Amino acid sequence: MNQDIVITLLQKMFILTLEMSVPILLVGVVLGLMVSIFQTVTQIQESTLTFVPKIVGCVILLIFLMPWMFSVFVSTVNEFMSMIPQLIGGA
């Protein structure tokens, strides 16, 4: 297994991590921004108010995206597993 294969596998792993985490992070950022604007307009400075909408929004999105995330993850793992004989044989 040479350096190019390792770099390619790591690149695919990082891309998969980004694909799966970006939607949840974006929802957290958008909800946090909306709550911050609401707090600024209403002058409510409750620190716990920012966490509850973000947690609820991220959990709801996670419930809806879980089948897609699972299928993408399983297909990538299957792809990596199918590469193992080539990687061992190429050594």
C-alpha positions in Angstrom: 0.0 0.0 0.0 1.7 3.2 -1.1 1.3 6.7 0.0 -1.2 7.7 -2.8 -3.7 5.0 -1.7 -3.5 6.1 1.9 -4.0 9.8 1.0 -7.0 8.8 -1.3 -8.6 6.8 1.5 -8.1 9.6 4.0 -9.6 12.1 1.5 -12.7 10.0 1.0 -13.1 9.6 4.8 -12.9 13.4 5.4 -15.3 14.1 2.5 -17.7 11.5 4.0 -17.4 13.2 7.4 -18.2 16.6 5.9 -21.1 15.3 3.9 -22.7 13.8 7.0 -22.0 16.7 9.4 -22.6 19.8 7.4 -26.4 19.7 7.3 -26.6 19.4 11.0 -24.0 22.1 11.6 -25.8 24.4 9.2 -29.1 23.9 11.0 -27.4 24.6 14.3 -25.8 27.8 13.0 -29.1 29.1 11.4 -31.1 28.4 14.5 -28.5 30.0 16.7 -28.5 33.1 14.5 -32.3 33.3 14.5 -32.4 32.9 18.3 -29.7 35.6 18.7 -31.7 38.0 16.5 -34.8 37.2 18.5 -32.9 37.9 21.8 -31.5 41.1 20.4 -34.9 42.4 19.3 -36.7 41.4 22.5 -33.8 42.1 24.8 -34.2 38.7 26.5 -30.8 37.6 27.7 -31.5 34.1 28.8 -28.5 31.9 28.2 -30.4 28.6 28.1 -32.7 30.0 25.4 -30.0 29.5 22.7 -29.4 25.8 23.4 -32.9 24.4 23.4 -33.9 25.4 19.8 -30.6 24.2 18.4 -30.8 20.9 20.2 -34.4 20.3 19.1 -33.7 21.4 15.5 -30.6 19.2 15.2 -32.3 16.2 16.7 -35.3 16.6 14.3 -33.0 16.9 11.3 -31.0 13.9 12.5 -34.2 11.8 12.6 -35.1 12.8 9.1 -31.6 12.4 7.6 -30.7 9.2 9.4 -31.8 6.9 6.6 -29.7 8.9 4.0 -26.7 9.1 6.4 -26.9 5.4 7.1 -27.1 4.4 3.4 -24.2 6.7 2.5 -22.1 5.3 5.4 -22.8 1.7 4.5 -22.1 2.2 0.8 -18.7 3.8 1.7 -17.8 1.1 4.1 -18.7 -1.6 1.5 -16.5 0.3 -1.0 -13.6 0.3 1.5 -14.1 -3.4 2.3 -14.1 -4.3 -1.4 -10.8 -2.5 -1.7 -9.1 -4.6 1.0 -8.0 -7.6 -1.2 -6.5 -5.2 -3.8 -4.7 -3.3 -1.0 -3.3 -6.5 0.5 -2.4 -8.0 -2.9 -0.7 -4.8 -4.0 1.7 -4.9 -1.0 
